[in-house]
Amino acid sequence: MSSARVEYIAPWWTYWLHNFPHINLRLQPVDNNFNPEDENYQQSLIFLGCVAAAGLGLNLLCLAVYLSCLCCCRREEEEEESKRPASCCVTWSAVAAGLISCAAVGVGFYGNSETNDGVYQLTYSMYNANHTLGGVDSLVTGTMGGMQSGLQQHLARLDEIFATRGDYVQTLRFMQQMADNVIKQLLGLPDLEQAKVDLASLASQTSLVEYYRWLTYLLLLILDLVICLAACLGLAKQSRWLLTTMMVFGVLTLVLSWASLGADLASAVGTSDFCVAPDKYLMNQTRGLIGPDIVHYYLYCSQTLPNPFQQSLTVFQRSLTTMQIQIQGLLQFAVPLFPTAERDLLGIQHLLNSSETGLHQLTALLDCRGLNKDYLDALVGVCYDGVEGLLYLCVFSILAAVAFSVMLCAIPRAWRQIASRERDYDDIDEEDPFNPQSRRVAPNPNHTNLHSFCSYSSSMGSQSSLHPPAQAPAVSNAPVSEYITLPA
């Protein structure tokens, strides 16, 4: 039976994801067949989210150990010697984090767009199928209403007009039998109204969920990019408060990255389980609602498969043809005798013509090619674009986690370097003669002594102009500094 399917082949990545181990929360293996109603299967998908949560815990533990070692292992004596290598390490770490973050954002944008395209193709196909099923239901309801109400009214009036002609009344009875036969064939068609309503509701809910999913990832991508740019700005400006703020947001984004990885991985595995064997799941879901031959006809749509509606449509067509022949005979032979019957006969003829038009439309809508095309388009959208986009989003989450882990390792070292430089600047001795500021601010003691010596010499000169010079003192071997020292 599966050999008839040549239009849809599941991609290789769906088989790869389908072979992931399915384990419930009690660590027991679970069948990997798609069965979202089963509690064990639901737990197997939740277990994948728990694996991502365990990865988050391990990542945070490694960061905590690294930061603890960074705070405890201080090398104050070797700080000046290791300043240049540490600065290069921080620089290259920041560059690596920025490049990885940019690559992650690019991959994330592509994956988000691919997933959105796949879901859009799914909902578009579902709405198309819903329109087809709605058209079938509308044609069936309209034809049955015309046969049950309009035709019976015309036949009742004609029965009164042709009361004196038994052969004409017998023709009317035969037409009533043909009309009942048409109604019986229409009632034999499957009731697709419930499937139409469920399909439309499912498509609406899927569109709403996809919109919020797409918007959430868009905001997450923008947040990652903004945090990366702000962290680079903080390193360039050597702003400790900006680096501290970005470190807090980096931890938050790291948590969101691991959470998105768990959600994307669980969604990708669950969708792949469906994509590997979609026909089997749909056959099980429609069991008891629609006949298996009808579901098989639409799922595979092979020329070798018999049309389950062919017999009903053939009987419908033959009944309409027989009724039209009877009406033509009555218009030709009965109207000259009963002119008042012409209006009802023309009304029946118009009703039969509209029913035949509806029969052709119904035959086209019930053909498997339309619904099968929508079904294949939905599978291609989900299993190719959708699952591929989820895989790219998983890669984005991993790259984002790596980038922010590197950034969280680099920021504390940069923060310590900035604090060390500020501390070294504050510890500069203002009385150091080699300090440029001390040379600009501190007064020169030699200049002060020289100024005092000049003032003292000028005062002594003025006194010698008023008194006779004293006898020259004896030559002394005292140093010159004794002559220029100011008295206390």
C-alpha positions in Angstrom: 0.0 0.0 0.0 2.8 2.4 0.8 4.4 1.7 -2.7 1.6 3.8 -4.2 2.9 6.9 -2.5 5.5 8.5 -4.7 4.7 12.2 -4.2 5.8 12.5 -0.6 9.0 11.2 0.8 10.0 12.2 4.4 13.3 14.1 4.5 16.3 12.4 6.1 16.4 14.7 9.1 12.9 13.6 10.2 14.2 10.0 10.3 17.2 11.2 12.3 15.1 12.9 14.8 12.6 10.1 14.8 15.3 7.7 16.0 16.1 9.9 19.1 15.6 7.8 22.3 12.0 8.3 23.6 12.1 7.9 27.4 9.4 8.9 29.8 9.9 10.6 33.1 10.3 7.2 34.8 13.3 6.5 32.5 11.4 3.8 30.6 11.6 3.5 26.8 8.5 4.6 24.9 7.4 3.7 21.4 8.4 6.5 19.0 5.2 6.3 17.0 3.4 9.7 17.0 0.6 9.5 19.6 0.1 12.8 21.3 -2.9 11.5 23.3 -0.7 8.9 25.1 0.7 10.1 28.4 3.9 8.2 28.0 4.6 9.7 24.7 3.9 13.2 26.1 6.4 12.4 28.9 9.0 11.4 26.3 8.8 14.9 24.7 8.9 16.5 28.2 12.0 14.5 28.9 13.8 16.2 26.1 13.0 19.5 27.7 14.4 18.2 31.0 17.6 17.3 29.2 17.9 20.9 28.1 17.2 22.0 31.7 20.0 19.7 32.8 22.3 21.3 30.3 21.4 24.7 31.7 22.2 23.6 35.2 25.5 22.2 34.2 26.3 25.4 32.3 25.5 27.6 35.3 27.5 25.3 37.5 30.6 25.7 35.3 30.1 29.4 35.3 29.8 29.6 39.0 33.0 27.5 39.5 34.8 29.7 37.1 33.7 32.9 38.8 34.6 31.5 42.2 38.1 30.6 41.1 38.4 34.0 39.5 37.5 35.7 42.8 39.6 33.5 45.1 42.7 33.2 43.0 44.1 36.7 43.1 47.7 37.3 42.0 48.5 40.7 43.3 52.2 40.4 43.0 52.1 39.2 39.4 49.3 41.6 38.3 51.6 44.1 36.6 53.4 41.3 34.7 50.2 39.6 33.6 48.3 42.7 32.7 49.0 42.6 29.0 48.2 38.9 28.5 45.0 39.2 30.5 43.9 42.2 28.4 44.5 40.2 25.2 42.6 37.3 26.6 39.6 39.5 27.4 39.8 41.2 24.0 39.8 37.9 22.1 37.1 36.5 24.3 34.9 39.5 23.6 35.6 39.2 19.8 34.8 35.5 19.9 31.6 36.1 21.8 30.5 38.8 19.4 31.2 36.7 16.3 29.4 33.7 17.7 26.5 35.8 18.8 26.2 37.4 15.3 26.3 34.0 13.7 23.6 32.7 16.1 21.4 35.7 15.4 21.7 35.1 11.6 21.0 31.4 12.0 18.0 32.2 14.3 16.5 34.7 11.8 16.7 32.1 9.0 15.3 29.3 11.2 12.4 31.5 12.4 11.5 32.4 8.9 11.7 28.8 7.7 9.5 27.6 10.5 7.0 30.4 9.9 6.8 29.5 6.2 6.2 25.9 6.9 3.4 26.6 9.4 1.9 29.2 7.0 1.8 26.5 4.2 0.2 24.1 6.6 -2.6 26.5 7.6 -3.1 27.6 4.0 -3.6 24.0 3.0 -5.9 23.4 5.9 -8.0 26.4 4.9 -8.1 25.2 1.3 -9.3 21.8 2.4 -11.8 23.4 4.7 -13.2 25.4 1.7 -13.4 22.2 -0.3 -15.3 20.3 2.4 -17.5 23.3 3.0 -18.3 23.4 -0.8 -19.3 19.7 -0.7 -21.5 20.2 2.3 -23.1 23.3 0.7 -23.9 21.4 -2.6 -25.2 18.4 -0.8 -27.5 20.5 1.5 -28.7 22.7 -1.4 -29.6 19.7 -3.6 -31.3 17.9 -0.9 -33.3 21.0 0.1 -34.4 21.5 -3.6 -35.5 17.9 -3.9 -37.3 17.7 -0.6 -39.1 21.1 -0.7 -39.2 22.6 -4.2 -39.7 19.5 -6.2 -42.4 18.1 -3.8 -44.4 21.4 -4.1 -44.4 21.3 -7.8 -45.3 17.6 -7.9 -48.2 18.2 -5.5 -49.7 20.9 -7.7 -49.2 18.9 -10.8 -50.9 15.9 -9.1 -54.0 18.1 -8.7 -53.9 19.3 -12.3 -53.3 15.9 -13.7 -56.0 14.2 -11.5 -58.1 13.2 -14.5 -55.1 11.6 -16.3 -53.9 8.5 -14.7 -50.9 8.1 -17.0 -49.6 11.6 -16.2 -50.2 10.9 -12.5 -48.2 7.7 -12.8 -45.3 9.7 -14.4 -45.4 12.1 -11.4 -45.2 9.1 -9.0 -42.2 7.8 -11.0 -40.5 11.2 -10.8 -41.1 11.2 -7.0 -39.3 7.9 -6.8 -36.4 9.2 -8.7 -36.2 12.3 -6.4 -36.3 10.0 -3.3 -33.5 8.0 -4.9 -31.4 11.1 -5.4 -31.9 12.1 -1.7 -31.0 8.6 -0.6 -27.7 8.8 -2.6 -26.9 12.2 -1.1 -27.6 10.9 2.4 -25.2 8.0 1.7 -22.3 10.5 1.3 -20.2 10.9 4.4 -21.1 13.8 6.6 -18.0 16.1 6.3 -19.5 19.0 8.3 -17.8 17.9 11.5 -14.5 17.5 9.8 -14.8 20.9 8.2 -15.5 22.6 11.5 -12.6 20.8 13.3 -10.2 21.6 10.5 -11.1 25.3 10.5 -10.7 25.5 14.3 -7.4 23.7 14.2 -6.1 26.0 11.5 -7.1 29.1 13.4 -5.5 27.9 16.6 -2.3 26.9 14.8 -2.1 30.4 13.1 -2.5 32.1 16.5 0.1 29.9 18.2 2.5 30.4 15.3 2.1 34.2 15.4 3.1 34.4 19.1 5.9 31.9 18.6 7.3 33.9 15.7 7.0 37.2 17.6 8.7 35.7 20.7 11.7 34.4 18.8 12.0 37.8 17.0 12.2 39.6 20.3 14.7 37.0 21.6 16.9 37.5 18.6 16.8 41.3 19.0 17.5 41.0 22.7 20.6 38.8 22.0 21.9 41.3 19.5 21.3 44.3 21.8 23.0 42.6 24.7 26.0 41.7 22.6 26.4 45.2 21.3 25.9 46.7 24.8 28.6 44.4 26.2 31.0 45.4 23.5 30.2 49.1 24.2 30.9 48.5 27.9 34.2 47.0 27.2 35.2 49.8 24.9 34.1 52.5 27.3 35.4 50.5 30.3 32.0 51.1 32.1 31.7 48.9 35.1 28.0 49.5 35.6 27.2 48.7 32.0 29.2 45.5 32.1 27.4 44.5 35.4 24.0 45.2 33.8 24.9 43.2 30.7 26.1 40.3 32.9 22.7 40.1 34.5 20.9 40.2 31.2 23.4 37.7 29.8 22.4 35.2 32.5 18.8 35.8 31.7 19.4 35.3 28.0 21.4 32.2 28.7 18.4 30.7 30.5 16.1 31.7 27.6 18.5 30.0 25.1 18.5 26.7 26.9 14.7 26.9 27.4 14.2 27.6 23.7 16.5 24.7 22.9 14.4 22.3 24.9 11.1 23.5 23.3 12.5 23.4 19.8 14.0 19.9 20.3 10.8 18.5 21.7 8.8 20.1 18.9 11.2 18.9 16.2 11.2 15.3 17.5 7.4 15.2 17.9 6.8 16.6 14.4 9.3 14.2 12.9 7.5 11.3 14.5 4.4 12.4 12.6 6.2 13.1 9.4 7.7 9.6 9.2 4.2 8.0 9.1 1.5 10.6 8.7 -1.0 8.3 6.9 -1.1 5.8 9.8 -1.9 8.5 12.3 -4.7 10.0 10.2 -6.2 6.6 9.6 -6.4 6.1 13.3 -7.8 9.5 14.0 -10.6 9.2 11.4 -11.6 5.7 12.4 -15.3 5.6 13.3 -16.0 9.0 11.7 -15.2 8.4 8.0 -14.9 5.1 6.2 -11.3 3.7 5.8 -11.8 3.4 2.0 -12.6 7.1 1.8 -9.6 8.1 3.9 -7.3 5.8 1.9 -8.7 7.2 -1.3 -7.8 10.8 -0.4 -4.5 10.0 1.3 -3.0 8.1 -1.7 -5.2 9.3 -4.7 -4.0 6.7 -7.1 -5.6 6.0 -10.5 -5.8 2.3 -9.5 -7.9 3.1 -6.5 -11.7 3.0 -6.9 -13.6 6.2 -6.2 -15.9 5.4 -3.2 -18.4 8.0 -4.4 -18.6 6.8 -8.0 -21.6 4.6 -7.5 -23.6 7.2 -5.7 -22.7 9.9 -8.2 -23.6 7.6 -11.1 -27.1 6.8 -9.6 -27.5 10.5 -9.0 -26.7 11.3 -12.6 -29.0 8.6 -14.0 -31.9 9.7 -11.8 -31.6 13.3 -13.0 -31.4 12.2 -16.6 -34.6 10.1 -16.2 -36.5 12.9 -14.6 -35.4 15.3 -17.3 -36.7 12.9 -20.0 -40.0 12.6 -18.2 -40.3 16.4 -17.9 -39.6 16.8 -21.6 -42.4 14.4 -22.4 -44.9 16.2 -20.1 -44.0 19.5 -21.6 -44.6 18.1 -25.1 -47.8 16.2 -24.6 -49.4 17.5 -21.3 -49.1 21.2 -21.7 -51.4 21.5 -24.8 -54.1 19.7 -22.7 -53.3 21.3 -19.3 -51.9 24.8 -20.0 -51.8 25.6 -16.2 -49.2 22.8 -15.7 -46.6 24.6 -17.8 -45.4 26.8 -14.9 -44.7 23.9 -12.5 -43.2 21.8 -15.2 -40.7 24.6 -16.2 -40.0 25.0 -12.4 -39.1 21.3 -12.1 -37.0 21.6 -15.3 -35.1 24.5 -13.9 -34.6 22.7 -10.6 -33.2 19.6 -12.4 -30.8 21.8 -14.4 -29.5 23.4 -11.3 -29.2 20.0 -9.6 -27.2 18.7 -12.6 -24.8 21.7 -12.4 -24.4 21.0 -8.7 -23.7 17.4 -9.5 -20.8 18.3 -11.8 -19.4 20.7 -9.1 -19.9 18.0 -6.5 -18.1 15.4 -8.6 -15.1 17.8 -9.0 -14.9 18.6 -5.3 -15.2 15.0 -4.3 -12.3 14.0 -6.6 -9.2 13.1 -4.6 -6.8 15.3 -6.5 -7.8 18.6 -4.8 -7.7 17.4 -1.2 -4.7 15.2 -1.8 -2.8 18.2 -3.1 -3.7 20.2 0.0 -2.6 17.2 2.1 0.8 16.9 0.4 1.4 20.7 0.5 0.7 20.6 4.2 3.2 17.7 4.7 5.9 19.4 2.7 5.4 22.7 4.6 5.6 21.0 8.0 8.1 18.2 7.4 10.5 20.1 5.2 10.4 23.9 6.0 8.9 23.5 9.5 11.3 20.8 10.9 14.3 22.3 9.1 13.5 25.7 10.7 13.3 24.1 14.1 16.7 22.5 13.6 18.1 25.9 12.7 16.5 27.3 15.8 18.2 24.6 17.9 21.5 25.6 16.4 20.8 29.2 17.2 20.1 28.3 20.9 23.3 26.3 21.2 25.4 29.1 19.6 23.7 31.7 21.7 24.4 29.7 24.9 28.1 29.3 23.9 28.4 33.1 23.0 26.9 34.3 26.3 28.9 31.7 28.3 32.1 33.2 26.8 30.8 36.7 27.4 30.0 35.9 31.1 33.5 34.6 31.5 35.1 37.7 29.9 33.1 40.4 31.7 34.4 39.6 35.2 38.0 39.7 34.0 37.4 43.0 32.3 35.7 44.3 35.4 38.7 43.4 37.5 41.1 45.0 35.0 39.1 48.3 35.1 39.0 48.2 38.9 42.7 47.5 39.0 43.5 50.4 36.8 41.4 52.8 38.8 43.0 51.6 42.0 46.5 52.0 40.6 45.6 55.6 39.6 44.2 56.4 43.0 47.4 55.0 44.7 49.8 57.4 42.9 51.9 59.5 45.4 51.4 63.2 44.8 54.8 63.9 46.5 56.6 61.7 44.0 58.9 64.0 42.0 58.5 61.8 38.9 54.7 62.3 39.0 53.7 64.8 36.3 51.0 66.3 38.5 53.3 66.8 41.4 55.7 68.7 39.2 52.9 71.0 38.1 51.4 71.6 41.5 54.1 71.2 44.2 56.2 74.3 44.9 60.0 74.2 44.3 61.9 74.7 47.6 65.0 76.0 45.9 63.0 78.6 44.2 61.6 79.7 47.5 65.0 79.9 49.2 66.4 81.8 46.3 63.5 84.3 46.5 64.1 84.8 50.2 67.8 85.2 49.6 67.2 87.9 47.1 64.8 89.8 49.4 67.3 89.5 52.3 70.2 90.7 50.0 68.2 93.8 48.9 67.4 94.7 52.5 71.0 94.4 53.5 72.0 96.6 50.5 69.7 99.4 51.6 71.1 99.3 55.1 74.7 99.6 53.8 73.9 102.8 52.0 73.0 104.5 55.3 75.9 103.3 57.6 79.6 103.0 57.1 80.8 99.6 56.0 81.9 97.4 58.8 85.2 95.7 59.0 85.5 92.7 56.8 85.1 89.5 58.7 87.7 86.9 58.7 87.6 84.3 56.0 85.8 81.3 57.0 85.7 77.8 55.5 81.9 77.5 56.1 79.9 76.3 53.2 78.0 78.6 51.1 74.7 77.3 52.4 75.3 79.0 55.7 75.3 82.4 54.1 72.0 81.9 52.3 70.1 80.3 55.1 67.4 82.4 56.5 67.4 83.0 60.3 64.6 81.4 62.1 
